[in-house]
């Protein structure tokens, strides 16, 4: 059986969805880019931010519009615009925050949710598109995966860490 995290990483690299890296000085890399790991570090998380209160305020602000498309309720949204607004908040809370072990301020400025102030927002968007591409285009075509509806999501690789791969299951060789 293929490890889903390894499969996700391999497919993302093959699709050109992740930047090239130089492993141990061997081979070429892309022109100087800010390393992906430098912009997805949660070591500087704002521990004073009250995510529960912020989400309660957001839920109150969309009261009566929970079933409307998120694109109708949040006009600046670029991905997940086809899901109901109420579900979007749950995806942000459980799909992103918990899967990466971060809170809202990892990508957003509190109260200015649409503002494009942090590069982590663009990374999250790209990673969402990557997982959608893997799920829609590739994973179901691998006959060795023995599952009715195989899929990957943020938790597949991140496992509660902002930097994927640091929280590997015991016995994982990294290959």
Secondary structure, 3 states (H helix, E strand, C coil): CCCHHHHHHHHHHHCCCCCCCCECCECCCCCCCCCHHHHCCCCCCCCCCCHHHHHHHHHHHCCCCCCCEHHHHCCCCCCCCCCEHHHHHHHHHHHHHHHHCCCHHHCCECCECCCCCCHHHHHHHHHHHHHHHHHHHHHHHCCCCCCCCCCCCHHHHHCCCCCCCCCCCCCCCCC
